[in-house]
Amino acid sequence: MDLWWKDAVVYQIYPRSFADSNGDGYGDLGGIESKLDYLAELGVDVLWLSPIYRSPQDDNGYDISDYQDIDAMFGTLEDFDRLLAGVHARGMKLIMDLVVNHTSDEHPWFIESRSSRDNPKRDWYWWRDGTADGPPNNWGSIFSGSAWQLDESTGQYYLHLFSRKQPDLNWENSEVRQAVYAMMNWWLDRGVDGFRMDVINLLSKTPGLPDGRIPAGGLFGDGGPYYLNGPRLHEFLQEMDRAVFADREAELLTVGETPGVSVELARVLTDPANRELDMVFQFEHMELDHGTTKWDHQPMDLVDLKANLAKWQNGLSDVGWNSLYWNNHDQPRIVSRYGDDEVHWYESATLLATVLHMHKGTPYIYQGEELGMTNYPFSGIEDYRDVESLNHYYEAVDRQRIPPEKVLPGLRIVSRDNARTPVQWDDSPGAGFSSGAAWLPVNPNHVTINAAAQVADPDSVFHYYRRLIALRHEDPVVCEGEFELLLPTDPVVHAFTRTLGAERLLVVANFSGDVAQCPIELDGEIVIANYREPTGQSLRPWEARVYRQRID
């Protein structure tokens, strides 16, 4: 089977922060439609939209109250149909965000479920009696606090692995699964080209919901071993394939967000013979700067990063497929995180792009990444909007009595709000995002980092990304070449090759602000580089080069 997505590049849009067409301060479908020519010029093949369904917006749309309607913030179904037609007219595809581990507590299914203990939809969610100590088990929510919420009217607790307004669906109930499959088919019949599946490996919970181990100094048990990659996960995904994808699989793209997945499990999930997923998002390379928690930021070690990327490249080299990403709506900006967003902003932004796009797999670009957008200079807690960040702050300050000045530095570096500031379209006061006051402040550096300036500059980060995308489309070795890591213990130089037949690409990158000597002989035809006149064995600060070599 010709798998079209192997040489494709996906562009993620976080709609509320992408472009606002009506001046209310929130991005919308009309704003996305107005930027389709920009995306076509960039050269991407697929647009992935974060949730645009009707929602109370407790978790910015990942709490869905109606799977088959558009939230008024973003527009209407007619607006969506027009956008979809515009995407297809430009030769691109569009995938939706599928959020079916949980719904909003304002979804009609949950409203019915909580109405009484004997309601027919009671078993559509995880309801349990409490214990003498309170909740049914000791699990903590991923968004802080207990994973259980007491419903006073019926006297039982419901499970929410995320916000209390995001109750978990009970996938053990076949009626739940059939309702989800019907909804998915409704969107595919409307013309969408696949799904990114939110925390899809949380669907199957271990029977009995056992208590988790409480870490040292912790308040709640770690339920991860009992809800990550549960016993019926493969069964559910294969059933989904039969019910939704079986007759149109070759045309679609499915990517599952799978926290805690191993290489071995990813091979099973993405093996075409198993008919589960085309690829998965794993998080290991994005957790290398975490200390005891994600909020305890530590410097990234390049040797660890190289080893991890190579592990996934080699692990999925013969079975399955890699997804490649640095950024998404849950990650701070990569140029501020693994690069240098001050002295060597351009060089580190383009180096990170080179390293990612020269790996084997399908690259994902998050909005503004192609411009080198950076983290926002947050000051106090009043600047934040993200429910995860706010919950962490108030639990740390109010419950654990940690001084705010010790909590805020971690928030500034890793808060998800860093990814959610408006896209910087031009240097006007609102950055061209909206004619009104934006829901989240525009980064002050939009006067120098913006799309208008970069589209007009052939040497910009934007055009560097455009050349990388074109290279993937045009050169089979980028898509299919075998990966080999070089210099695994070098602390500053990342080097690897991609080989297909008699052609080899050599990729070298200096992850430092100092000149570095490369111990590998650098010769061949320069394919792409982020400095002018790349010559010699000395790599300048954050310099990246790709050489084409012939194998005799």
C-alpha positions as MATLAB code, in Angstrom:
seq = 'MDLWWKDAVVYQIYPRSFADSNGDGYGDLGGIESKLDYLAELGVDVLWLSPIYRSPQDDNGYDISDYQDIDAMFGTLEDFDRLLAGVHARGMKLIMDLVVNHTSDEHPWFIESRSSRDNPKRDWYWWRDGTADGPPNNWGSIFSGSAWQLDESTGQYYLHLFSRKQPDLNWENSEVRQAVYAMMNWWLDRGVDGFRMDVINLLSKTPGLPDGRIPAGGLFGDGGPYYLNGPRLHEFLQEMDRAVFADREAELLTVGETPGVSVELARVLTDPANRELDMVFQFEHMELDHGTTKWDHQPMDLVDLKANLAKWQNGLSDVGWNSLYWNNHDQPRIVSRYGDDEVHWYESATLLATVLHMHKGTPYIYQGEELGMTNYPFSGIEDYRDVESLNHYYEAVDRQRIPPEKVLPGLRIVSRDNARTPVQWDDSPGAGFSSGAAWLPVNPNHVTINAAAQVADPDSVFHYYRRLIALRHEDPVVCEGEFELLLPTDPVVHAFTRTLGAERLLVVANFSGDVAQCPIELDGEIVIANYREPTGQSLRPWEARVYRQRID';
ca = [
       0.000    0.000    0.000;
       1.274    3.487   -0.866;
       1.237    5.319    2.475;
       0.914    8.940    1.385;
       1.594   10.335    4.858;
       5.168    9.019    4.963;
       6.546   12.032    3.073;
       3.882   14.439    4.320;
       4.352   17.315    6.769;
       1.577   18.138    9.258;
       0.860   21.637   10.587;
      -0.986   21.924   13.900;
      -3.397   24.819   14.371;
      -4.557   25.858   17.840;
      -7.616   27.716   16.573;
      -8.216   30.177   19.399;
      -4.673   31.544   18.951;
      -4.182   31.312   15.188;
      -6.105   34.176   13.538;
      -9.219   36.135   14.529;
     -11.553   37.223   11.723;
     -14.234   39.044   13.740;
     -12.290   41.085   16.306;
     -13.505   39.317   19.451;
      -9.978   38.391   20.516;
     -10.331   34.674   19.804;
      -9.098   32.908   16.710;
     -11.752   31.289   14.558;
     -12.438   29.286   11.399;
     -12.630   32.424    9.292;
      -9.172   33.364   10.495;
      -7.805   29.965    9.511;
      -9.436   30.229    6.093;
      -7.786   33.611    5.553;
      -4.328   32.046    6.049;
      -4.667   29.018    3.758;
      -2.517   30.587    1.049;
       0.205   31.210    3.656;
       0.099   27.541    4.668;
       0.141   26.441    1.036;
       3.219   28.607    0.454;
       4.913   26.990    3.440;
       4.297   23.678    1.701;
       2.595   21.609    4.402;
       0.361   18.704    3.404;
      -2.010   18.279    6.350;
      -3.664   20.683    8.794;
      -4.511   19.341   12.244;
      -7.067   21.419   14.143;
      -7.118   21.315   17.916;
     -10.731   20.970   19.148;
     -13.306   23.294   17.628;
     -16.361   21.453   18.966;
     -18.934   23.029   21.263;
     -17.358   23.316   24.708;
     -17.523   25.262   27.988;
     -13.783   25.862   27.395;
     -12.631   24.715   30.825;
      -9.593   23.143   29.134;
      -9.626   25.248   25.963;
     -11.934   22.909   24.070;
     -10.589   19.565   25.239;
     -13.780   19.399   27.339;
     -16.408   18.719   24.670;
     -20.145   19.186   25.213;
     -21.226   18.382   21.626;
     -19.047   16.345   19.272;
     -21.134   17.193   16.217;
     -21.284   20.976   16.341;
     -18.816   23.868   16.197;
     -18.365   26.121   19.199;
     -19.747   29.603   18.525;
     -16.302   30.997   19.428;
     -14.976   29.483   16.202;
     -17.969   29.741   13.868;
     -20.522   27.346   12.451;
     -20.658   24.043   10.615;
     -21.121   26.028    7.412;
     -17.885   27.892    8.173;
     -16.177   24.542    8.735;
     -17.440   23.138    5.440;
     -16.132   26.196    3.611;
     -12.760   25.900    5.336;
     -12.545   22.199    4.494;
     -13.318   22.912    0.854;
     -10.593   25.572    0.804;
      -8.067   23.157    2.309;
      -8.899   20.483   -0.260;
      -8.832   22.981   -3.116;
      -5.208   23.733   -2.262;
      -4.241   20.065   -2.277;
      -4.014   19.797    1.510;
      -5.828   17.523    3.944;
      -7.461   18.274    7.307;
      -7.575   16.111   10.424;
      -9.645   16.720   13.531;
      -8.727   16.317   17.187;
     -10.568   13.292   18.615;
     -11.088   13.609   22.385;
     -12.909   10.489   23.561;
     -11.241    9.493   26.833;
     -13.496   12.062   28.443;
     -16.238   14.586   27.704;
     -17.294   17.818   29.340;
     -19.489   17.499   32.410;
     -21.913   19.617   30.359;
     -22.216   16.982   27.612;
     -25.793   15.587   27.420;
     -24.397   12.090   28.006;
     -22.968   13.110   31.374;
     -25.958   15.225   32.339;
     -28.081   12.097   31.916;
     -25.509    9.899   33.620;
     -25.373   12.004   36.777;
     -29.156   12.512   36.957;
     -29.732    9.289   38.937;
     -28.044    6.023   39.831;
     -30.448    4.052   37.626;
     -30.265    6.251   34.534;
     -29.562    4.183   31.369;
     -26.384    6.215   30.788;
     -25.110    5.858   34.368;
     -22.570    3.257   33.244;
     -21.295    5.487   30.403;
     -18.899    7.018   32.949;
     -16.887    5.701   35.910;
     -19.116    6.026   38.993;
     -18.064    4.488   42.306;
     -19.009    4.629   45.986;
     -16.530    6.324   48.258;
     -14.564    4.746   51.088;
     -14.352    5.660   54.744;
     -11.459    7.954   53.811;
     -13.250    9.624   50.906;
     -12.700    8.865   47.190;
     -12.911    5.310   45.763;
      -9.120    5.103   45.309;
      -6.077    7.287   45.836;
      -5.420    8.299   42.230;
      -4.297   11.837   41.562;
      -5.529   13.871   38.619;
      -3.036   14.744   35.886;
      -4.225   18.325   36.460;
      -3.502   18.192   40.240;
      -5.745   17.145   43.119;
      -7.806   13.975   43.362;
      -8.954   12.148   40.222;
     -12.408   11.745   41.820;
     -15.217   14.257   42.312;
     -18.137   13.687   44.649;
     -21.557   14.250   43.097;
     -23.700   15.403   46.000;
     -27.035   14.593   44.360;
     -26.369   10.859   43.920;
     -23.755   10.354   46.624;
     -21.186    8.747   44.340;
     -17.862    9.841   42.901;
     -16.982   10.074   39.211;
     -13.500    9.613   37.735;
     -11.748   12.499   35.976;
      -8.110   11.947   35.070;
      -7.922   15.602   34.017;
     -10.123   18.523   35.160;
     -13.162   17.795   37.329;
     -15.166   19.141   34.379;
     -13.746   16.324   32.201;
     -15.333   13.062   33.411;
     -13.834    9.909   31.904;
     -15.976    7.847   29.557;
     -16.334    4.165   30.435;
     -15.071    2.358   27.357;
     -15.998   -0.983   28.931;
     -19.571   -0.087   27.929;
     -20.160   -1.103   24.290;
     -22.844    1.580   23.871;
     -20.191    4.242   24.555;
     -17.914    2.783   21.910;
     -20.650    2.567   19.285;
     -21.692    6.175   19.948;
     -18.085    7.316   19.483;
     -17.691    5.340   16.246;
     -20.910    6.802   14.857;
     -19.627   10.309   15.593;
     -16.290    9.577   13.919;
     -18.023    8.277   10.797;
     -20.169   11.410   10.730;
     -17.043   13.571   10.466;
     -15.395   11.344    7.870;
     -18.574   11.393    5.792;
     -18.379   15.189    5.999;
     -14.947   15.005    4.327;
     -12.290   15.181    7.060;
      -9.128   13.195    6.414;
      -8.440   11.550    9.747;
      -7.911   12.166   13.443;
      -5.284   13.032   16.007;
      -6.485   11.011   19.002;
      -6.089   12.707   22.369;
      -4.613   10.475   25.148;
      -5.937    7.474   23.240;
      -3.994    4.965   25.356;
      -5.963    5.953   28.480;
      -9.205    4.370   27.239;
      -8.772    0.988   28.937;
      -8.580    0.991   32.726;
      -7.459   -1.962   34.835;
     -10.504   -3.721   36.368;
     -10.961   -2.855   40.014;
      -9.145    0.484   39.676;
      -6.444   -0.409   42.260;
      -4.735    2.185   44.420;
      -1.521    3.614   43.023;
       1.829    4.010   44.724;
       2.135    7.333   46.542;
       5.533    8.896   45.722;
       7.694   10.297   48.479;
       6.202   13.555   49.652;
       3.153   13.085   47.446;
      -0.506   13.494   48.312;
      -2.026   11.089   45.796;
      -1.294    7.711   44.273;
       0.089    7.241   40.773;
      -2.720    5.594   38.847;
      -0.704    5.530   35.620;
       0.069    1.786   35.759;
      -3.680    1.140   35.891;
      -4.947    3.505   33.211;
      -2.055    3.787   30.736;
      -2.004    1.134   28.002;
      -4.717   -0.891   29.720;
      -5.659   -4.514   29.027;
      -8.243   -3.843   26.302;
      -6.457   -1.024   24.441;
      -5.595   -3.090   21.353;
      -9.079   -4.587   21.277;
     -10.687   -1.134   21.339;
      -8.416    0.278   18.616;
      -8.950   -2.710   16.344;
     -12.698   -2.492   16.866;
     -12.503    1.217   16.007;
     -10.641    0.381   12.808;
     -13.319   -2.089   11.738;
     -16.171    0.271   12.583;
     -14.693    3.489   11.174;
     -11.622    3.121    8.971;
     -11.845   -0.269    7.274;
     -13.192    0.866    3.891;
     -11.209    4.109    3.592;
      -8.008    3.487    5.534;
      -5.616    4.311    2.677;
      -6.982    7.859    2.384;
      -6.771    8.771    6.068;
      -4.237    9.635    8.748;
      -4.546    8.476   12.369;
      -2.056    9.528   15.017;
      -2.501    8.666   18.659;
      -1.256   10.713   21.592;
       0.176    7.996   23.853;
       1.889    9.238   27.022;
       4.043    6.608   28.677;
       4.297    4.442   25.558;
       7.387    2.280   25.065;
       9.139    1.542   21.777;
       7.931   -2.048   22.021;
       4.299   -1.002   22.434;
       4.631    1.652   19.705;
       5.762   -1.078   17.291;
       2.553   -2.975   17.993;
       0.322    0.094   17.801;
       1.765    1.276   14.466;
       2.363   -2.065   12.762;
       0.081   -1.902    9.684;
      -0.726   -5.586   10.116;
      -2.468   -4.832   13.437;
      -4.719   -2.099   12.001;
      -4.614    0.179   15.037;
      -2.831    3.516   14.384;
      -0.604    4.983   11.652;
       1.765    6.581   14.177;
       1.895    7.722   17.791;
       3.110   10.729   19.737;
       5.510    9.729   22.506;
       6.969   12.148   25.047;
      10.334   10.814   26.119;
      12.419   13.376   24.235;
      10.234   16.153   25.651;
      10.781   15.020   29.254;
      14.577   15.128   29.273;
      14.578   18.542   30.959;
      12.180   17.445   33.719;
      13.400   16.928   37.270;
      11.179   15.274   39.875;
       8.174   16.815   38.039;
       7.680   18.716   34.787;
       7.748   21.954   36.807;
      11.254   21.178   38.097;
      13.160   22.315   35.020;
      16.680   20.986   34.400;
      19.095   21.700   31.522;
      18.718   19.303   28.601;
      21.710   16.976   28.089;
      22.473   16.560   24.371;
      23.929   13.074   24.874;
      20.612   11.982   26.407;
      18.639   13.630   23.605;
      20.697   11.932   20.887;
      20.357    8.546   22.562;
      16.601    8.931   22.901;
      15.992   10.077   19.338;
      18.170    7.229   18.065;
      16.301    4.701   20.201;
      13.036    5.623   18.518;
      14.574    5.833   15.047;
      16.061    2.353   15.375;
      13.109    0.909   17.260;
      10.628    1.725   14.506;
      12.982    1.282   11.563;
      11.475   -1.971   10.321;
       7.963   -1.946   11.786;
       5.714    1.043   12.356;
       6.435    4.728   11.868;
       7.700    7.717   13.863;
       6.008   11.053   14.375;
       8.552   13.879   14.693;
       7.859   16.987   16.754;
       9.377   19.582   19.058;
       6.311   21.720   19.714;
       2.585   21.381   20.246;
      -0.147   23.048   22.294;
       1.088   21.291   25.452;
       4.798   22.114   25.103;
       6.672   25.397   25.633;
       8.438   26.858   22.615;
      11.404   24.737   21.577;
      13.728   27.625   20.674;
      13.373   28.860   24.279;
      13.642   25.366   25.689;
      16.369   23.471   23.798;
      17.769   26.434   21.834;
      18.910   30.014   22.453;
      16.091   32.545   22.111;
      18.368   35.537   22.626;
      21.862   35.732   21.101;
      21.504   32.899   18.566;
      17.749   32.897   18.009;
      17.813   32.403   14.211;
      20.621   29.868   14.252;
      19.151   27.710   17.019;
      15.634   27.841   15.561;
      16.877   26.633   12.191;
      19.244   24.065   13.716;
      16.395   22.488   15.679;
      14.304   22.427   12.508;
      17.135   20.754   10.567;
      17.689   18.035   13.139;
      13.996   17.205   13.435;
      13.147   17.215    9.729;
      16.149   15.113    8.762;
      14.970   12.206   10.906;
      12.839    9.373    9.552;
       9.146    9.881   10.237;
       6.361   12.397    9.672;
       7.225   15.922   10.928;
       4.665   18.009   12.805;
       5.016   21.800   12.852;
       3.136   23.711   15.530;
       1.803   27.132   14.574;
       4.462   29.826   14.844;
       7.289   27.292   15.043;
       8.061   28.086   11.404;
       8.626   31.686   12.544;
      10.810   30.808   15.521;
       8.226   32.033   18.047;
       9.535   32.040   21.618;
       8.192   31.681   25.134;
       6.261   34.637   26.560;
       7.797   36.812   29.326;
       5.169   35.982   31.970;
       5.452   37.816   35.270;
       2.732   36.944   37.835;
       0.109   34.203   38.112;
      -2.504   36.662   36.829;
      -0.903   36.370   33.369;
      -1.804   32.672   33.001;
      -4.952   31.075   31.582;
      -4.035   27.370   31.381;
      -5.995   25.183   33.825;
      -3.010   22.856   34.399;
      -0.718   25.776   35.254;
      -3.252   27.445   37.530;
      -4.069   24.199   39.364;
      -0.368   23.496   39.903;
       0.253   26.999   41.253;
      -2.644   27.012   43.716;
      -1.945   23.493   44.950;
       1.732   24.367   45.480;
       1.092   27.744   47.109;
      -2.173   27.187   48.988;
      -1.911   23.512   49.963;
       1.826   22.855   50.109;
       2.720   26.352   51.348;
       5.504   26.800   48.815;
       6.370   30.510   48.337;
       5.144   31.914   44.983;
       8.654   33.038   44.059;
       9.714   29.371   44.074;
       6.743   28.232   41.955;
       6.686   30.900   39.257;
      10.113   30.196   37.663;
       9.023   26.693   36.666;
       5.732   28.006   35.329;
       7.498   30.570   33.171;
       9.584   27.908   31.477;
       7.147   25.027   30.982;
       3.585   26.388   31.170;
       1.430   25.374   28.233;
       0.425   29.035   27.849;
       3.830   29.614   26.233;
       2.541   27.739   23.185;
      -0.820   29.479   23.191;
       0.012   33.147   22.758;
      -1.358   34.478   19.456;
       0.457   33.822   16.200;
       2.555   36.837   15.259;
       1.419   37.827   11.761;
       2.882   41.348   11.584;
       4.434   44.111   13.667;
       1.201   46.026   14.383;
       0.064   46.447   18.024;
      -2.103   43.300   17.897;
       0.435   41.387   15.792;
      -2.181   41.068   13.055;
      -3.934   38.398   15.113;
      -7.025   40.415   16.031;
      -8.419   43.918   15.802;
      -9.622   43.472   19.392;
      -7.952   42.584   22.683;
      -6.496   39.079   22.378;
      -7.590   36.436   24.915;
      -3.924   35.869   25.790;
      -1.359   38.659   25.382;
       0.712   38.905   22.223;
       4.434   38.373   22.770;
       6.187   41.781   22.756;
       8.834   40.434   20.361;
       6.259   40.291   17.547;
       7.696   43.586   16.293;
      10.744   41.635   15.097;
       9.440   38.043   14.900;
       6.430   37.977   12.600;
       5.161   36.320    9.443;
       4.971   39.417    7.244;
       8.648   40.206    7.708;
       9.715   36.590    7.263;
       7.688   35.833    4.150;
       9.351   38.878    2.551;
      12.851   37.760    3.611;
      14.275   34.772    1.695;
      16.777   34.165    4.507;
      14.141   33.913    7.265;
      13.196   31.026    9.539;
       9.971   30.677    7.517;
      11.788   30.124    4.236;
      14.234   27.760    5.915;
      11.282   25.603    6.994;
       9.861   25.869    3.479;
      13.132   24.508    2.047;
      13.208   21.653    4.563;
       9.641   20.669    3.648;
      10.440   20.785   -0.061;
      13.502   18.607    0.516;
      11.376   15.930    2.204;
       8.943   15.985   -0.714;
      11.648   15.819   -3.371;
      14.363   13.534   -1.992;
      13.403    9.904   -1.154;
      16.358    9.499    1.210;
      14.750   11.978    3.646;
      11.609    9.862    3.801;
      12.970    6.349    3.488;
      16.699    6.456    4.280;
      18.092    4.338    7.083;
      19.237    6.208   10.199;
      22.637    5.878   11.896;
      23.739    7.919   14.897;
      27.341    9.184   14.896;
      29.311   10.678   17.813;
      26.892    9.375   20.483;
      28.953   10.754   23.396;
      29.923   14.147   21.954;
      28.444   16.739   24.348;
      27.793   19.460   21.759;
      27.820   18.025   18.214;
      24.855   15.997   16.977;
      25.670   13.983   13.864;
      23.802   11.258   11.995;
      23.352    9.850    8.518;
      20.374    8.858    6.407;
      21.196    6.308    3.706;
      19.187    4.976    0.771;
      20.958    2.916   -1.867;
      24.076    4.739   -3.043;
      23.023    8.086   -1.550;
      23.766    9.288    1.965;
      22.880   12.479    3.798;
      25.232   13.541    6.592;
      23.637   15.836    9.181;
      25.819   17.761   11.649;
      24.649   20.290   14.225;
      26.458   22.264   16.929;
      24.134   22.530   19.962;
      26.154   25.269   21.650;
      26.914   28.965   21.581;
      30.610   28.334   20.991;
      32.604   27.198   17.968;
      32.906   23.402   17.919;
      35.291   21.183   16.003;
      33.562   18.326   14.234;
      35.622   15.114   14.388;
      33.866   13.709   11.308;
      35.231   14.686    7.903;
      32.747   17.134    6.431;
      32.619   16.763    2.669;
      30.117   16.405   -0.118;
      27.489   18.659   -1.650;
      25.768   21.030    0.777;
      22.015   20.338    0.631;
      20.902   22.871    3.244;
      22.683   24.903    5.934;
      21.755   27.717    8.299;
      24.941   29.771    7.800;
      26.291   31.289    4.617;
      29.445   29.676    3.176;
      29.511   26.568    5.358;
      33.066   25.224    5.036;
      35.749   23.500    7.079;
      35.616   21.366   10.198;
      34.689   24.213   12.551;
      30.976   24.546   13.291;
      29.924   28.034   14.309;
      27.472   28.605   17.207;
      24.270   26.637   16.555;
      25.404   25.834   13.017;
      23.647   23.018   11.122;
      24.691   21.506    7.807;
      23.378   18.685    5.628;
      25.765   17.109    3.091;
      24.869   14.791    0.220;
      27.414   12.050   -0.280;
      27.748    9.201   -2.784;
      28.606    5.750   -1.500;
      31.077    3.942   -3.759;
];
